[in-house]
Amino acid sequence: FQTDSLLMRDSTMTVGGSFGTVSLPTLDMGGTTGSTLQINGENRLVITAPTGSFVSEFRSGSLIIDTPAAMTIESGGIVNSSIDITNNGDITVEGTLKATASIGGTGQTLVQPNGTLEILGLSGNEALTFNQGLQLNGLSTLKLDINATFKTSQQLITTDTLSIGVGTLADTYLDVFVMADVALPEGTVFPLIDYNGADPILGFFQTTGDNRITEGEVLSLGLN
């Protein structure tokens, strides 16, 4: 099944049976009470590169991916999500996933090389919580913002396994943007990752200049 776009407003849609792949460049979910999209069986939701200026927006409601179903954001595809996602299958990010709220379930989210996971928002204090395994492959990118004026930061919160720089000889890029930039006193701390998993974090981040970030290293950002 393939279409140019799908607009959902206060509606429910279930993809089951033998659809196979639902492929579309723009999926817009929202409405007053929100919309629910459920992917069942051995079906896959594929977000492709948008054909115009509109990207996929998960504004309100819920997305449910049942095992063994999956969602793939292809290279060039962009999803802005501010809803809770239940992922009992697999999410693969080859393009860009900008998200807040939470991604939970029994599945795993995999960000491939050249894929980007970004915290969605403009205030510099938003959070994205993973209640499942998150794997950031080598040459993928994690993007977060900090607000220097208000001394706040966006955070990636994980309660399960977190693997960084997997599958290649390169690390995962950590791209931090400083908004409302001001000079800060030495020792100011911005928490970017709140890891609550039982296992140690595997792997390393690197700067966008390809320099590995070692344990305890201090980064120079903006005016600081």
TORPA-4810 file (N, C-alpha, C, O; in nm, 3 decimals):
<nodes>
NODE_1_0.085_-0.118_0.000_0.000_0.000_0.000_0.088_0.123_0.000_0.176_0.136_0.085_F
NODE_2_0.066_0.216_-0.097_0.149_0.335_-0.107_0.061_0.453_-0.142_-0.027_0.444_-0.228_Q
NODE_3_0.084_0.566_-0.074_0.008_0.687_-0.101_0.097_0.808_-0.077_0.201_0.797_-0.012_T
NODE_4_0.056_0.924_-0.129_0.136_1.045_-0.115_0.132_1.098_0.028_0.232_1.153_0.076_D
NODE_5_0.018_1.084_0.095_0.008_1.133_0.232_-0.113_1.069_0.300_-0.205_1.021_0.234_S
NODE_6_-0.110_1.071_0.432_-0.221_1.019_0.511_-0.247_1.117_0.624_-0.159_1.142_0.707_L
NODE_7_-0.368_1.172_0.629_-0.407_1.268_0.732_-0.508_1.202_0.824_-0.613_1.157_0.778_L
NODE_8_-0.476_1.195_0.955_-0.564_1.134_1.053_-0.603_1.239_1.157_-0.517_1.302_1.217_M
NODE_9_-0.734_1.257_1.177_-0.785_1.351_1.276_-0.891_1.282_1.361_-0.999_1.248_1.313_R
NODE_10_-0.858_1.261_1.489_-0.950_1.196_1.583_-1.003_1.065_1.524_-1.123_1.038_1.527_D
NODE_11_-0.913_0.985_1.471_-0.953_0.861_1.405_-0.863_0.747_1.447_-0.758_0.767_1.508_S
NODE_12_-0.907_0.626_1.414_-0.832_0.505_1.447_-0.813_0.421_1.321_-0.906_0.401_1.243_T
NODE_13_-0.690_0.373_1.304_-0.660_0.290_1.188_-0.572_0.175_1.231_-0.474_0.194_1.302_M
NODE_14_-0.608_0.054_1.189_-0.528_-0.065_1.218_-0.482_-0.127_1.088_-0.563_-0.153_0.998_T
NODE_15_-0.352_-0.152_1.077_-0.296_-0.219_0.961_-0.268_-0.363_1.002_-0.178_-0.388_1.082_V
NODE_16_-0.344_-0.456_0.947_-0.330_-0.597_0.983_-0.331_-0.683_0.859_-0.316_-0.634_0.747_G
NODE_17_-0.350_-0.812_0.880_-0.357_-0.903_0.768_-0.227_-0.909_0.692_-0.120_-0.917_0.752_G
NODE_18_-0.235_-0.905_0.559_-0.117_-0.923_0.476_-0.089_-0.799_0.391_-0.053_-0.810_0.274_S
NODE_19_-0.106_-0.682_0.450_-0.075_-0.559_0.379_0.070_-0.559_0.332_0.100_-0.516_0.220_F
NODE_20_0.159_-0.605_0.417_0.301_-0.603_0.384_0.364_-0.472_0.427_0.405_-0.458_0.542_G
NODE_21_0.372_-0.376_0.336_0.436_-0.247_0.364_0.340_-0.134_0.334_0.281_-0.127_0.226_T
NODE_22_0.326_-0.043_0.431_0.253_0.082_0.410_0.358_0.190_0.397_0.427_0.223_0.493_V
NODE_23_0.369_0.248_0.276_0.476_0.342_0.246_0.418_0.478_0.212_0.330_0.489_0.125_S
NODE_24_0.466_0.582_0.279_0.416_0.716_0.252_0.517_0.821_0.298_0.587_0.800_0.397_L
NODE_25_0.526_0.935_0.226_0.620_1.039_0.265_0.570_1.128_0.378_0.650_1.188_0.449_P
NODE_26_0.438_1.136_0.397_0.382_1.225_0.499_0.269_1.156_0.572_0.170_1.116_0.512_T
NODE_27_0.283_1.144_0.704_0.178_1.092_0.791_0.153_1.198_0.898_0.242_1.231_0.976_L
NODE_28_0.031_1.249_0.901_-0.005_1.356_0.995_-0.114_1.304_1.087_-0.228_1.283_1.045_D
NODE_29_-0.077_1.282_1.216_-0.171_1.229_1.315_-0.202_1.339_1.417_-0.112_1.404_1.469_M
NODE_30_-0.331_1.360_1.444_-0.367_1.463_1.541_-0.516_1.468_1.564_-0.587_1.368_1.552_G
NODE_31_-0.563_1.588_1.598_-0.703_1.609_1.629_-0.722_1.652_1.773_-0.626_1.661_1.849_G
NODE_32_-0.845_1.680_1.809_-0.876_1.727_1.944_-0.847_1.622_2.049_-0.786_1.651_2.152_T
NODE_33_-0.889_1.500_2.024_-0.864_1.391_2.118_-0.748_1.302_2.073_-0.703_1.216_2.148_T
NODE_34_-0.700_1.323_1.952_-0.587_1.245_1.902_-0.630_1.127_1.819_-0.746_1.085_1.822_G
NODE_35_-0.536_1.073_1.744_-0.560_0.959_1.657_-0.472_0.842_1.699_-0.366_0.859_1.759_S
NODE_36_-0.519_0.721_1.665_-0.445_0.600_1.699_-0.417_0.521_1.573_-0.507_0.489_1.495_T
NODE_37_-0.291_0.489_1.553_-0.250_0.404_1.441_-0.182_0.281_1.499_-0.087_0.293_1.576_L
NODE_38_-0.232_0.161_1.460_-0.175_0.036_1.510_-0.128_-0.048_1.393_-0.203_-0.074_1.299_Q
NODE_39_-0.002_-0.092_1.401_0.057_-0.178_1.298_0.070_-0.319_1.356_0.143_-0.339_1.453_I
NODE_40_0.000_-0.416_1.298_-0.001_-0.553_1.350_0.068_-0.649_1.253_0.101_-0.614_1.139_N
NODE_41_0.088_-0.770_1.302_0.138_-0.876_1.216_0.275_-0.847_1.157_0.352_-0.770_1.214_G
NODE_42_0.304_-0.908_1.045_0.432_-0.889_0.978_0.423_-0.775_0.878_0.458_-0.789_0.761_E
NODE_43_0.376_-0.661_0.927_0.359_-0.543_0.843_0.460_-0.437_0.883_0.511_-0.438_0.995_N
NODE_44_0.489_-0.346_0.791_0.589_-0.244_0.815_0.536_-0.107_0.770_0.485_-0.093_0.658_R
NODE_45_0.549_-0.009_0.858_0.520_0.129_0.823_0.650_0.195_0.781_0.747_0.197_0.857_L
NODE_46_0.654_0.249_0.659_0.775_0.310_0.605_0.747_0.458_0.576_0.657_0.491_0.498_V
NODE_47_0.824_0.545_0.639_0.816_0.688_0.612_0.929_0.722_0.516_1.047_0.709_0.551_I
NODE_48_0.894_0.766_0.397_0.994_0.797_0.295_1.025_0.947_0.296_0.966_1.022_0.373_T
NODE_49_1.118_0.988_0.211_1.152_1.130_0.203_1.032_1.209_0.152_0.967_1.167_0.056_A
NODE_50_1.001_1.323_0.216_0.885_1.402_0.171_0.907_1.459_0.032_1.020_1.490_-0.007_P
NODE_51_0.798_1.471_-0.042_0.806_1.523_-0.179_0.798_1.675_-0.181_0.832_1.737_-0.282_T
NODE_52_0.755_1.737_-0.073_0.746_1.883_-0.064_0.800_1.930_0.069_0.892_1.871_0.125_G
NODE_53_0.742_2.039_0.120_0.790_2.098_0.245_0.725_2.036_0.368_0.767_2.066_0.480_S
NODE_54_0.624_1.952_0.351_0.554_1.893_0.465_0.622_1.764_0.509_0.653_1.678_0.427_F
NODE_55_0.646_1.751_0.639_0.705_1.630_0.694_0.600_1.560_0.780_0.493_1.615_0.804_V
NODE_56_0.631_1.440_0.825_0.537_1.364_0.907_0.528_1.424_1.047_0.631_1.453_1.109_S
NODE_57_0.407_1.444_1.096_0.382_1.504_1.227_0.293_1.411_1.309_0.179_1.385_1.271_E
NODE_58_0.345_1.362_1.421_0.265_1.285_1.515_0.229_1.380_1.628_0.303_1.391_1.726_F
NODE_59_0.116_1.451_1.617_0.083_1.562_1.704_0.013_1.518_1.832_0.048_1.564_1.941_R
NODE_60_-0.084_1.430_1.819_-0.159_1.383_1.937_-0.216_1.246_1.907_-0.246_1.212_1.793_S
NODE_61_-0.230_1.166_2.014_-0.279_1.031_1.999_-0.173_0.929_2.034_-0.094_0.951_2.126_G
NODE_62_-0.169_0.818_1.962_-0.073_0.712_1.992_-0.041_0.630_1.868_-0.125_0.612_1.780_S
NODE_63_0.081_0.580_1.866_0.126_0.487_1.762_0.164_0.357_1.830_0.244_0.358_1.923_L
NODE_64_0.107_0.247_1.785_0.132_0.115_1.845_0.189_0.024_1.738_0.127_0.000_1.634_I
NODE_65_0.308_-0.027_1.763_0.374_-0.121_1.672_0.381_-0.255_1.743_0.460_-0.271_1.836_I
NODE_66_0.300_-0.350_1.701_0.294_-0.480_1.767_0.401_-0.573_1.708_0.440_-0.559_1.593_D
NODE_67_0.445_-0.668_1.791_0.540_-0.766_1.742_0.472_-0.858_1.641_0.358_-0.899_1.665_T
NODE_68_0.534_-0.892_1.529_0.669_-0.856_1.485_0.670_-0.740_1.385_0.757_-0.734_1.299_P
NODE_69_0.573_-0.650_1.395_0.565_-0.538_1.301_0.681_-0.442_1.322_0.758_-0.457_1.417_A
NODE_70_0.694_-0.343_1.234_0.809_-0.254_1.240_0.775_-0.120_1.175_0.680_-0.109_1.098_A
NODE_71_0.855_-0.020_1.209_0.849_0.109_1.142_0.990_0.148_1.098_1.085_0.134_1.176_M
NODE_72_1.004_0.195_0.976_1.131_0.243_0.924_1.115_0.386_0.875_1.024_0.416_0.798_T
NODE_73_1.204_0.474_0.920_1.212_0.610_0.866_1.330_0.608_0.769_1.445_0.605_0.812_I
NODE_74_1.301_0.610_0.640_1.406_0.596_0.540_1.493_0.721_0.532_1.457_0.827_0.583_E
NODE_75_1.608_0.706_0.467_1.698_0.819_0.445_1.622_0.933_0.379_1.558_0.914_0.276_S
NODE_76_1.630_1.052_0.438_1.556_1.168_0.388_1.420_1.184_0.452_1.362_1.292_0.446_G
NODE_77_1.369_1.078_0.513_1.241_1.086_0.583_1.254_1.160_0.716_1.356_1.147_0.784_G
NODE_78_1.153_1.236_0.752_1.154_1.316_0.875_1.024_1.294_0.950_0.915_1.306_0.892_I
NODE_79_1.035_1.262_1.079_0.917_1.247_1.165_0.934_1.337_1.287_1.034_1.327_1.358_V
NODE_80_0.836_1.424_1.310_0.828_1.503_1.432_0.721_1.439_1.521_0.603_1.439_1.485_N
NODE_81_0.760_1.386_1.635_0.666_1.313_1.720_0.663_1.370_1.861_0.766_1.380_1.928_S
NODE_82_0.542_1.408_1.905_0.522_1.452_2.043_0.422_1.362_2.114_0.359_1.404_2.211_S
NODE_83_0.408_1.237_2.066_0.316_1.141_2.126_0.393_1.024_2.185_0.510_1.003_2.154_I
NODE_84_0.327_0.949_2.272_0.385_0.826_2.324_0.374_0.716_2.218_0.268_0.694_2.159_D
NODE_85_0.485_0.648_2.196_0.489_0.540_2.098_0.511_0.408_2.172_0.604_0.397_2.253_I
NODE_86_0.426_0.310_2.145_0.445_0.176_2.199_0.506_0.089_2.090_0.442_0.060_1.989_T
NODE_87_0.629_0.049_2.112_0.703_-0.026_2.011_0.734_-0.167_2.065_0.829_-0.186_2.140_N
NODE_88_0.653_-0.262_2.024_0.679_-0.402_2.059_0.746_-0.477_1.944_0.770_-0.597_1.954_N
NODE_89_0.777_-0.406_1.838_0.848_-0.464_1.724_0.984_-0.400_1.711_1.069_-0.417_1.798_G
NODE_90_1.005_-0.327_1.603_1.133_-0.259_1.580_1.109_-0.125_1.513_1.024_-0.113_1.425_D
NODE_91_1.186_-0.024_1.556_1.190_0.104_1.487_1.332_0.123_1.435_1.429_0.113_1.510_I
NODE_92_1.343_0.149_1.306_1.472_0.173_1.243_1.473_0.314_1.186_1.384_0.352_1.110_T
NODE_93_1.575_0.392_1.224_1.584_0.531_1.180_1.703_0.544_1.086_1.819_0.539_1.129_V
NODE_94_1.674_0.562_0.958_1.777_0.590_0.858_1.777_0.738_0.821_1.875_0.790_0.768_E
NODE_95_1.664_0.806_0.850_1.650_0.949_0.827_1.657_1.024_0.959_1.759_1.018_1.028_G
NODE_96_1.550_1.096_0.994_1.550_1.178_1.115_1.424_1.155_1.196_1.312_1.164_1.144_T
NODE_97_1.443_1.125_1.325_1.332_1.116_1.420_1.352_1.225_1.524_1.448_1.221_1.602_L
NODE_98_1.261_1.323_1.526_1.260_1.429_1.626_1.144_1.399_1.720_1.029_1.394_1.677_K
NODE_99_1.174_1.380_1.848_1.070_1.331_1.936_1.083_1.385_2.078_1.191_1.420_2.125_A
NODE_100_0.967_1.392_2.145_0.959_1.408_2.289_0.866_1.299_2.339_0.842_1.201_2.269_T
NODE_101_0.813_1.314_2.461_0.727_1.212_2.523_0.807_1.084_2.543_0.920_1.091_2.592_A
NODE_102_0.752_0.967_2.507_0.821_0.842_2.539_0.807_0.740_2.426_0.713_0.743_2.348_S
NODE_103_0.904_0.650_2.422_0.900_0.533_2.334_0.922_0.412_2.423_1.029_0.395_2.481_I
NODE_104_0.820_0.329_2.434_0.827_0.214_2.524_0.786_0.087_2.454_0.769_0.085_2.332_G
NODE_105_0.769_-0.020_2.532_0.735_-0.149_2.475_0.851_-0.245_2.486_0.952_-0.215_2.549_G
NODE_106_0.836_-0.360_2.425_0.936_-0.466_2.436_1.033_-0.470_2.319_1.120_-0.557_2.315_T
NODE_107_1.019_-0.378_2.224_1.104_-0.378_2.107_1.232_-0.299_2.125_1.273_-0.272_2.238_G
NODE_108_1.293_-0.261_2.015_1.418_-0.185_2.017_1.413_-0.077_1.910_1.352_-0.094_1.805_Q
NODE_109_1.479_0.036_1.940_1.494_0.142_1.842_1.640_0.145_1.797_1.732_0.150_1.879_T
NODE_110_1.660_0.142_1.665_1.793_0.138_1.606_1.812_0.259_1.516_1.735_0.280_1.422_L
NODE_111_1.914_0.341_1.545_1.947_0.455_1.460_2.069_0.418_1.377_2.178_0.396_1.430_V
NODE_112_2.049_0.412_1.247_2.153_0.364_1.156_2.256_0.473_1.125_2.231_0.591_1.152_Q
NODE_113_2.374_0.436_1.069_2.469_0.537_1.023_2.401_0.641_0.933_2.324_0.605_0.844_P
NODE_114_2.431_0.768_0.958_2.370_0.883_0.889_2.227_0.911_0.931_2.166_1.006_0.882_N
NODE_115_2.172_0.831_1.021_2.043_0.861_1.080_2.059_0.954_1.199_2.167_0.963_1.258_G
NODE_116_1.952_1.025_1.233_1.957_1.124_1.340_1.841_1.106_1.438_1.726_1.092_1.398_T
NODE_117_1.875_1.106_1.567_1.776_1.111_1.673_1.788_1.247_1.738_1.896_1.284_1.785_L
NODE_118_1.679_1.323_1.741_1.683_1.460_1.789_1.569_1.483_1.888_1.458_1.435_1.868_E
NODE_119_1.598_1.556_1.995_1.493_1.593_2.090_1.413_1.707_2.028_1.470_1.808_1.987_I
NODE_120_1.280_1.692_2.022_1.193_1.790_1.958_1.160_1.902_2.056_1.126_1.875_2.172_L
NODE_121_1.168_2.026_2.011_1.129_2.137_2.096_1.215_2.259_2.075_1.322_2.251_2.016_G
NODE_122_1.167_2.374_2.126_1.234_2.501_2.105_1.272_2.571_2.235_1.324_2.683_2.232_L
NODE_123_1.247_2.506_2.349_1.273_2.571_2.478_1.406_2.532_2.540_1.458_2.605_2.624_S
NODE_124_1.460_2.421_2.500_1.586_2.375_2.558_1.569_2.304_2.690_1.664_2.296_2.768_G
NODE_125_1.449_2.252_2.719_1.426_2.177_2.843_1.341_2.053_2.821_1.291_1.994_2.918_N
NODE_126_1.322_2.012_2.696_1.237_1.898_2.666_1.310_1.766_2.692_1.432_1.763_2.704_E
NODE_127_1.232_1.658_2.700_1.292_1.527_2.727_1.226_1.420_2.640_1.108_1.429_2.605_A
NODE_128_1.305_1.320_2.606_1.257_1.201_2.536_1.298_1.081_2.619_1.416_1.063_2.649_L
NODE_129_1.201_0.998_2.657_1.226_0.883_2.743_1.214_0.754_2.663_1.113_0.729_2.597_T
NODE_130_1.318_0.672_2.671_1.314_0.538_2.612_1.299_0.436_2.724_1.386_0.424_2.810_F
NODE_131_1.189_0.362_2.722_1.168_0.253_2.815_1.195_0.120_2.745_1.128_0.020_2.772_N
NODE_132_1.291_0.120_2.656_1.331_0.001_2.581_1.473_0.025_2.531_1.528_0.134_2.549_Q
NODE_133_1.532_-0.076_2.469_1.668_-0.065_2.422_1.683_0.040_2.312_1.598_0.051_2.223_G
NODE_134_1.792_0.116_2.320_1.824_0.215_2.217_1.966_0.190_2.169_2.060_0.183_2.249_L
NODE_135_1.981_0.177_2.038_2.112_0.154_1.979_2.142_0.264_1.878_2.071_0.279_1.778_Q
NODE_136_2.247_0.342_1.906_2.292_0.448_1.816_2.417_0.398_1.744_2.526_0.398_1.802_L
NODE_137_2.402_0.357_1.620_2.514_0.301_1.546_2.621_0.407_1.517_2.594_0.527_1.522_N
NODE_138_2.742_0.360_1.486_2.848_0.451_1.449_2.808_0.537_1.331_2.747_0.489_1.235_G
NODE_139_2.844_0.668_1.338_2.812_0.768_1.236_2.666_0.809_1.236_2.623_0.883_1.148_L
NODE_140_2.587_0.762_1.335_2.456_0.822_1.359_2.477_0.946_1.444_2.588_0.972_1.491_S
NODE_141_2.370_1.024_1.464_2.382_1.151_1.537_2.273_1.164_1.642_2.156_1.137_1.615_T
NODE_142_2.314_1.207_1.761_2.220_1.246_1.866_2.228_1.397_1.879_2.335_1.451_1.906_L
NODE_143_2.114_1.466_1.860_2.112_1.612_1.864_2.027_1.660_1.982_1.914_1.616_2.002_K
NODE_144_2.085_1.751_2.061_2.016_1.809_2.175_2.048_1.958_2.182_2.148_2.004_2.127_L
NODE_145_1.960_2.033_2.250_1.981_2.175_2.272_2.001_2.204_2.419_1.947_2.134_2.505_D
NODE_146_2.079_2.308_2.448_2.084_2.361_2.583_2.051_2.510_2.576_2.081_2.577_2.478_I
NODE_147_1.987_2.559_2.682_1.953_2.700_2.692_2.045_2.760_2.797_2.026_2.740_2.917_N
NODE_148_2.146_2.834_2.751_2.247_2.886_2.843_2.189_2.990_2.938_2.229_2.996_3.054_A
NODE_149_2.097_3.073_2.890_2.041_3.178_2.974_1.966_3.120_3.092_1.982_3.167_3.205_T
NODE_150_1.884_3.020_3.068_1.803_2.960_3.174_1.870_2.837_3.237_1.815_2.775_3.328_F
NODE_151_1.989_2.804_3.188_2.066_2.691_3.243_1.985_2.561_3.240_1.985_2.485_3.337_K
NODE_152_1.918_2.536_3.130_1.841_2.413_3.112_1.895_2.337_2.991_1.968_2.393_2.909_T
NODE_153_1.859_2.211_2.983_1.904_2.128_2.871_1.798_2.027_2.833_1.721_1.982_2.917_S
NODE_154_1.795_1.993_2.706_1.716_1.880_2.664_1.784_1.752_2.712_1.906_1.747_2.727_Q
NODE_155_1.701_1.649_2.737_1.758_1.525_2.792_1.705_1.402_2.719_1.588_1.394_2.683_Q
NODE_156_1.795_1.309_2.700_1.759_1.174_2.659_1.759_1.089_2.785_1.862_1.074_2.851_L
NODE_157_1.643_1.033_2.819_1.628_0.952_2.939_1.608_0.807_2.896_1.519_0.778_2.816_I
NODE_158_1.688_0.717_2.948_1.676_0.576_2.912_1.667_0.491_3.037_1.739_0.513_3.135_T
NODE_159_1.578_0.393_3.034_1.562_0.301_3.147_1.601_0.160_3.109_1.589_0.068_3.190_T
NODE_160_1.648_0.142_2.987_1.690_0.010_2.938_1.832_0.024_2.884_1.903_0.118_2.920_D
NODE_161_1.873_-0.067_2.799_2.011_-0.065_2.748_2.033_0.052_2.653_1.942_0.094_2.581_T
NODE_162_2.155_0.105_2.654_2.195_0.212_2.563_2.330_0.174_2.504_2.429_0.160_2.576_L
NODE_163_2.333_0.158_2.372_2.456_0.123_2.301_2.489_0.233_2.203_2.402_0.282_2.131_S
NODE_164_2.617_0.273_2.199_2.663_0.387_2.120_2.777_0.344_2.028_2.864_0.267_2.068_I
NODE_165_2.775_0.393_1.905_2.886_0.365_1.813_2.898_0.219_1.777_3.008_0.165_1.772_G
NODE_166_2.784_0.153_1.750_2.783_0.010_1.723_2.795_-0.015_1.573_2.740_0.060_1.493_V
NODE_167_2.866_-0.119_1.537_2.862_-0.170_1.400_2.963_-0.112_1.303_2.974_-0.162_1.191_G
NODE_168_3.036_-0.009_1.342_3.138_0.047_1.255_3.261_0.078_1.340_3.261_0.057_1.461_T
NODE_169_3.366_0.128_1.274_3.486_0.168_1.347_3.475_0.312_1.397_3.567_0.363_1.461_L
NODE_170_3.362_0.378_1.369_3.343_0.517_1.409_3.246_0.526_1.527_3.169_0.433_1.552_A
NODE_171_3.252_0.639_1.598_3.163_0.663_1.711_3.035_0.732_1.666_3.017_0.762_1.547_D
NODE_172_2.946_0.756_1.761_2.821_0.828_1.736_2.844_0.978_1.756_2.907_1.018_1.854_T
NODE_173_2.794_1.058_1.665_2.808_1.203_1.678_2.716_1.257_1.787_2.599_1.219_1.795_Y
NODE_174_2.770_1.345_1.872_2.691_1.419_1.969_2.692_1.565_1.925_2.796_1.631_1.928_L
NODE_175_2.576_1.614_1.883_2.563_1.749_1.829_2.479_1.832_1.926_2.358_1.812_1.937_D
NODE_176_2.544_1.924_1.998_2.477_2.006_2.099_2.471_2.150_2.050_2.574_2.210_2.021_V
NODE_177_2.350_2.204_2.041_2.330_2.342_1.999_2.300_2.428_2.121_2.217_2.393_2.205_F
NODE_178_2.369_2.542_2.131_2.350_2.634_2.243_2.258_2.748_2.200_2.293_2.826_2.111_V
NODE_179_2.140_2.756_2.263_2.049_2.866_2.236_2.059_2.968_2.351_2.104_2.936_2.461_M
NODE_180_2.018_3.091_2.322_2.024_3.198_2.423_2.161_3.199_2.490_2.172_3.195_2.613_A
NODE_181_2.265_3.205_2.407_2.402_3.184_2.454_2.451_3.301_2.539_2.442_3.417_2.499_D
NODE_182_2.504_3.270_2.656_2.569_3.366_2.744_2.689_3.296_2.808_2.695_3.174_2.812_V
NODE_183_2.784_3.375_2.857_2.897_3.318_2.929_2.850_3.269_3.066_2.773_3.337_3.134_A
NODE_184_2.895_3.151_3.105_2.851_3.088_3.229_2.969_3.066_3.323_3.083_3.054_3.276_L
NODE_185_2.944_3.061_3.453_3.054_3.035_3.547_3.109_2.894_3.528_3.036_2.802_3.490_P
NODE_186_3.236_2.879_3.554_3.300_2.748_3.543_3.232_2.648_3.636_3.199_2.681_3.750_E
NODE_187_3.210_2.529_3.587_3.146_2.425_3.667_2.997_2.411_3.643_2.933_2.325_3.702_G
NODE_188_2.939_2.496_3.555_2.797_2.482_3.522_2.775_2.349_3.451_2.847_2.316_3.357_T
NODE_189_2.676_2.274_3.496_2.652_2.139_3.444_2.518_2.135_3.370_2.418_2.187_3.419_V
NODE_190_2.518_2.072_3.253_2.396_2.050_3.176_2.380_1.899_3.156_2.453_1.841_3.076_F
NODE_191_2.287_1.836_3.224_2.266_1.692_3.203_2.199_1.667_3.068_2.093_1.723_3.039_P
NODE_192_2.262_1.585_2.986_2.210_1.555_2.853_2.152_1.415_2.844_2.053_1.393_2.774_L
NODE_193_2.212_1.321_2.915_2.165_1.182_2.913_2.144_1.136_3.056_2.236_1.142_3.138_I
NODE_194_2.023_1.091_3.086_1.990_1.035_3.217_1.970_0.885_3.197_1.864_0.841_3.155_D
NODE_195_2.073_0.809_3.229_2.072_0.665_3.203_2.039_0.590_3.332_2.111_0.600_3.431_Y
NODE_196_1.930_0.515_3.328_1.885_0.439_3.444_1.885_0.289_3.421_1.820_0.215_3.494_N
NODE_197_1.956_0.244_3.318_1.962_0.102_3.289_2.055_0.029_3.384_2.138_0.090_3.451_G
NODE_198_2.040_-0.102_3.388_2.121_-0.183_3.479_2.260_-0.213_3.423_2.355_-0.232_3.499_A
NODE_199_2.271_-0.217_3.291_2.399_-0.250_3.228_2.478_-0.124_3.197_2.419_-0.017_3.180_D
NODE_200_2.611_-0.133_3.190_2.691_-0.016_3.155_2.664_0.028_3.012_2.630_-0.053_2.925_P
NODE_201_2.679_0.159_2.987_2.666_0.211_2.851_2.785_0.163_2.768_2.900_0.171_2.812_I
NODE_202_2.757_0.114_2.649_2.861_0.065_2.560_2.891_0.169_2.452_2.798_0.223_2.392_L
NODE_203_3.018_0.196_2.427_3.057_0.281_2.316_3.090_0.423_2.355_3.091_0.459_2.473_G
NODE_204_3.117_0.505_2.252_3.161_0.643_2.272_3.087_0.736_2.178_3.042_0.698_2.070_F
NODE_205_3.077_0.863_2.222_3.035_0.971_2.134_3.159_1.039_2.075_3.270_1.025_2.127_F
NODE_206_3.136_1.112_1.966_3.240_1.198_1.912_3.178_1.333_1.876_3.058_1.342_1.852_Q
NODE_207_3.261_1.436_1.872_3.213_1.567_1.830_3.189_1.567_1.680_3.230_1.474_1.610_T
NODE_208_3.123_1.672_1.631_3.101_1.681_1.487_3.232_1.702_1.412_3.237_1.693_1.289_T
NODE_209_3.340_1.731_1.487_3.473_1.740_1.426_3.550_1.610_1.431_3.670_1.608_1.406_G
NODE_210_3.480_1.500_1.463_3.536_1.364_1.463_3.637_1.340_1.576_3.728_1.259_1.560_D
NODE_211_3.621_1.410_1.687_3.707_1.388_1.803_3.629_1.310_1.909_3.522_1.352_1.951_N
NODE_212_3.685_1.197_1.951_3.617_1.114_2.051_3.604_1.189_2.183_3.697_1.256_2.228_R
NODE_213_3.486_1.176_2.245_3.460_1.237_2.375_3.485_1.130_2.481_3.413_1.031_2.488_I
NODE_214_3.586_1.151_2.562_3.621_1.053_2.664_3.549_1.082_2.795_3.494_1.190_2.815_T
NODE_215_3.550_0.984_2.884_3.484_0.996_3.014_3.538_1.116_3.090_3.659_1.130_3.109_E
NODE_216_3.446_1.205_3.135_3.485_1.319_3.216_3.536_1.438_3.138_3.579_1.537_3.197_G
NODE_217_3.534_1.431_3.006_3.588_1.540_2.924_3.497_1.662_2.930_3.375_1.649_2.934_E
NODE_218_3.557_1.781_2.930_3.483_1.908_2.930_3.476_1.959_2.786_3.578_1.965_2.717_V
NODE_219_3.355_1.995_2.741_3.336_2.042_2.605_3.327_2.194_2.601_3.270_2.256_2.691_L
NODE_220_3.382_2.255_2.497_3.371_2.398_2.475_3.258_2.422_2.375_3.264_2.377_2.261_S
NODE_221_3.154_2.495_2.419_3.037_2.518_2.335_2.999_2.665_2.340_2.995_2.724_2.448_L
NODE_222_2.971_2.724_2.227_2.926_2.863_2.223_3.028_2.957_2.285_3.145_2.955_2.247_G
NODE_223_2.984_3.039_2.380_3.071_3.135_2.447_3.149_3.073_2.562_3.223_3.142_2.631_L
NODE_224_3.133_2.944_2.583_3.195_2.880_2.697_3.297_2.774_2.656_3.358_2.710_2.741_N
</nodes>
